[in-house]
Amino acid sequence: MTDQIRLLQSRAPFETFSIELANGRVLQIHDRHSVATTDGTRPGEAVIGVLHTNGAFEVTNASQVTSVSVGVHPKVKQQLASRMERIKKTFGGEGKEES
């Protein structure tokens, strides 16, 4: 998986990509410089580091990666759509009677 991540990092122009982990989490990569990989010296030691927009740095064993794909992951798209619906209901006036 580290090779796939490196390939996506080096694409020009860069495209957002996602990394799905075995626990179901999805890491969206929006900047080629926010992810780093290393193969380690022995099998199973490869790791992936992700710098999040809030400044947190996360290191994950590459064996936990189940897929890498170009674009925004469908799970993330669904989460964003749900958030947008909540925002529209809260601020957009949907469901409220107008005076």
Buried (B, 14 or more C-beta within 10 A) or exposed (E): BBEBBEEBBEEEEBEBBBBBBEEEEBBBBEEBEBBBBEEEEEEEEBBBEBBEEEEEEEEBBBEBBEEBBEEBBEBBEEEEEEEEEEEEEEEEEEEEEEE
